[in-house]
């Protein structure tokens, strides 16, 4: 039994017992690659795009209001302690909303796919480049949850090397292209003349690399339908 008191003063009790594991999810025969992004939280190699609410951004007004109220209170006073708890409640709500969204999406993907392939993320570098939004999306926290779900339900989550040029290589012909700005979301392959959605192309390449590295004969590759 673990008893904890949070920053607001609320108590919680965690009880650990011996119990049967989660029932394995039925096999679907499907595998997929996934690309994390800032425009869309997650893009699947089958063309599906999964959004994630920016919980911190949505609550920014409440955070500023609670922070201002806290700064105006006299240090050591009861009013300041109440203001501190009000601010802590806002942050706790944000964390709980994000956690709930991550768990539900992780379970959805694990039920749909037998193996999910992701790119290994340089989270520190992403935070330096794109700041608060990366923290709001919490890619690393989501990865921990989907790995846990996969392990408990008899599925797999694998990661490919972060240096694999998934965005700059045409998934159809394998032709490499020069680096292009993140603002460019669609591009043409001048070699095979296929138009690509940047994120879907990356997800398909992640799928292909992951399947060839970790998969077997039972891995079924499926790419999105992208118009020329």
N, C-alpha and C positions, 0 to 999 in steps of 0.2 A: 504494500500500500504506500503510495506517494501522495503527500499532501502539500499543495503549493498555494502561495499567496501572490497574486499578480500586482502590477504597479498601481492598480486602482484600489486594491484592498479586498478584491473578491477572492474567495477560496475555491480550490478545485481538488478533487480526490481522484487518483488513478489507481485502479485495482487490477493487478495482473493475476490471471488464472490460467490453468491448463485447459485448452479447448481445441477442438478440431479446426484444421485450417480451412480457408475459404474453398468453396467448391470450384474446381478448375472450369474455366470458361470453355464452351464448345469450340472445337477447331473450325476455322472458316476456310483454310487454304489460301488466305489472302495475306500478302505482305505489302509494305509501303515505305516510302521514304518521306521525311518531313524536313522542311526548311523553316527555321525561325526568322522572323522579320519584325520591322518596326511598323510597317503599314498594316500588315496582317500578322497576327500573333504566330500563326502556324499555317504553313501551306503543305498540302499532301500531294504526293505524286499522282494521285488520281484526279487532281484538279480542284479538290475541295479546299476551301480556305476557312480557317477557324479564327474567329475574333476573340479578343479578350478585352473586357472593359478596363479602362485606365482608372482604377479605383482611387488611386492617390490624386490624380488630376481632377476627378469628379468631386472629391472632397476638399479640394484646395481652399475654397472659400471658408469652409468650416474650420480648417486647420489654421488659416490666418486669423480668423475671428477669435478662436480659442487661444492662440499664441499671444495676440494683443492683450486679451483679458488677463492672461497670466503675467505678462510683463508689467502690467499696471498695479498688480497687487504687491503689498509690502512683504518682503522676505520674512519667513517665519510665522506669518499670520495664518489663521484658519481659512481666510478667504483665498489666500494664495494656494493652500493645499487643495481646496475645492476646485480652483481653476486648473491646477495641475492635473487633477483627476479627470476633469472635463476634456482636456487635451488628450490625455491617455486613452479615454473612451473612443475618441475619434480615430486614433491610430489602431486601436484594437478592432474596431468595426472594419476598417480597411483591410487589415490582415485576415480577418475571418471571412470577408467576402472573397478575397483573392484565393484563400485556401479552399473554400467551397467550390469555386469555379475550377480550380486546378484538379481537384479530386474527381469532379464530375467528368471533365474532359478526358482525363487519364483513363478512367474506367470505360468511357465510350470508345476510345481508340483501342484499348486492350481487348474489348469484346469484339471489335470489328476486324482486327488484324492479328494474325498469329505472330508476326515479327514486325517490329517498327524500327526503322533505321534513322538515326539522327547524326548530325555533324557535331563533333566535339567542339564545345564553345569556349572561346577566350573571353570569359565574362568580365574580367578586370579591364581588358582592352576595350570591350564594348561600352562599358560604363564611362571610360575616359572619353570616348568619342561621342556618345549619344546621351550620357547623363541620366537624368531622372527617369526617363521613359523605360530604360532597360531595367532599372530597379523596380519600377511599377509593374512591368510584365513578369519579373522574377522567373526568368527562364530556368535558372539552376534549381529553384524549388520545384518547378513543374517536372523537371527530369527526375528528381528524387522520387516524386509521387508516382510517375508512370513506371519507373523501374520497380517500385514496390508492388504496384498493382500487377505487373507482368509476372513477377516472381511468385506471387501468391496465387495467380490464376493459370499458371502453366504456359505462359506466353514468353516472348523474348523481346528485349530492347537492346539494340547494338548501336555503337557509335563509330563513325569513320573518322579518319584523320582530318583535323581542322584545316590543313594546308591543301587539301584536295580542291582543285579549281572548279567547283561545281557550278558556279554562276557564269563562268566565262567560257564554258565548253558546250557546244551544241549537243544536246542529248541524241539527236537524230543521226548526225554524221560524225560526231567526235571532233569537229574542227574547233580549235582554240581561237579565242578572240582577245583583243586588247582590253585592258582594264577600262571600265566605263563607270561614270558617276552613279551613285545610288539613286539619284533622281530619275534615272532612265529605267522605267519599269517594263518596257517592251522593246524588243530588238529583233532585227533580221539577221539570219545567218547568210552571209554573202556566198557561202560555199554551196549550200543546198537550198537556199531561198525559202527557208521556213521561218515564220514569225514566232517568236517566243515571248511568253510571259516570264519575266526574269525569275520569279520565285518558283513557279511550277517547273521550269527547266532545271533549276537547282535541286528541287525535290526529286525529280526523276533521276538526275545524276547521282544523288545520295542513295536512292533506291538501288540503282544499278551497281554502284561500287559496294554498297553493303551486301547485296545479294551475292556478288561474286566473291566477296571476302569471307562472309560468315554463312552464306546460304548453302543449299544443296540442290539436288535434282528436283526437290519438291517445291522450290521457290518459283513462284509465278510472277514474272515481271508484267506490269501493266502501266502504260503511260497515258497521260492526258491527251485528249484530242485537241491539237493546236492548229488553227487554220493557217494556210500559207498566205 
